[in-house]
Amino acid sequence: MRMVWWAGLLLGVVALAATACSSSGNSATSSSASSSTPGSTLAAGSGTKVTVGETEYKLDLSADSFTAGPYTFTAVNNGKIVHALEIDGPGVHAVTGDVEPGQSASVSVQLEAGKYDVFCPIPGHKALGMNAEITVAAGSGGGA
């Protein structure tokens, strides 16, 4: 009897976890980020928001000046093929998952003063023009 109780409890926990991780509604937005540098990514939605429009083969950033602080970059795929977004620079290596046409994905990072490369990591896309270098000025808080 004790084994049945534990099995039921485990099943309930798994079901609850699956429900918490599932998407609600029919949103065309996805959000994912990965980081190979500890501390380079933040909680989703943190800081100054920057939209990065992606088309074949161009990036369009909604900001052109940056001050050290927390940022959330949202890649919006306005193109016809899969894209993604990667940010590399001092202490930061953050990547969204693949972003299907018409969808978006976000990554939140803490930017320090320095130069960062913002680009599409899909093979060949960076070389075709989906690349931007941003310079982050010293200071507190994000600025766009």
N, C-alpha and C positions, 0 to 999 in steps of 0.2 A: 504494500500500500504506500509505503514511504517513497518507493521508486516512482510510482505513478504520479505522486504529488510533485516531486522534483522535476519529472519530465514535463508535466503541465506548466509548472512555473517557468522552466526554461523556454518552452514553446511560446508562452505569453511574452517573455522578455524579447525574444527574437521577433515576434510579430510587432511589438511596440517599436523596436528599433527600426524595423523595415518601414513602418508607417511614418516615423519621424524623418527618415531619409528620403522618402518619396516626395515627388513634386506635387504641389496642389494647383489645380486649374490647368488650363491649356496654354500656358505662357510659352512664347517662342524664345525665352531667355534662358540661357544656361549659365552657370557660374562655376568656374573651377580654377584652381591655381596650384602650381607645384613650385617648390623651392629647393635648391640644393645648398643654399646658404642659410644656416639657422638665423632666425630673427629678421630675415629680409622681407617676409610677408607678414601682414597684419590681418586682423579680423576683417571679413568682407564688409565693404562699405565705409571703411575708415578714411578720414581726411578729405582733402580736396579732390573733387571728381573731375576726371579728364576723359572725354570720349575720344576714341580713336576709330574713325571711319575707315573701313578697309574695302578697297575695290581692286580690280585687276589693273595695274599693279602699283598701287599708291596707298599711302597712309595719310589721313587727314586728322591731325590732333586739334582738339578744341582749345588748347592753351599753347602759348608760344613762349611763356616765361615761367620759371619754376624756382621756388625757394625751398630750402631744406624743410622736410616735414613729412607727414603721412599723406599718401595719395591712393585713390582707387582709380585704376585705368580700366575702362570698359571698351572692349573691342566690339564694334558693331559691323557685322559682315554685310555690306551693301552690294557685294559682288555676286557672281554667278557660280563660283567654285569655293571649296573649303579654304579657310584661312585660319590663323591663330595669332597670338601676340606673345612676344618675349621681351623682357626688359633685363638688360645686363649693365652693371656698373659697380661702383664702389660698394661692396658688401651686399649686392642684390643680384640674384638670378631667379627671376620669376617667369613662369610660362602658363598661359591658359591651355586648356585642351583645344581640340579642333573646334572651329566655329563654322557651322553650316550656313549657307546663304540664308539671309533673313533673320539670323539669330545673333546673340551676343554672349560674351563671357567677360567676367571681371577678375582682376587681380589687385590686391591692396598691398602696398609696399611702403617702407620708410626710406625716403630718399635723403641722402647726405649731399653736401656740396661736392660737385664733380661732374664728369661727363657720363652720360648713359646712352646706350644703344637701344632703341625701340624698333622692333622689326617683326616681320612675319617669319616664323621658323619653318614653314612648309618648304621642302627642298626646292631651290631655285627662285623662290619669291623675293627674298632679300636682294639678290643680284638683279632682279628685274625692276627694282625701285621701291619695294615695300620696306623702307628703312628710313629712320630718322634719328639724328643725334640730338639729344637735349642736354643743356647745361643747367645744372642746379646751383643757385647761388646760396651762400651761407645765410643763415637766419633761422628764425623759429616759425613754425606753422607753414602750411602749404599756401602757395599763391599761384594763381593762374591768370 
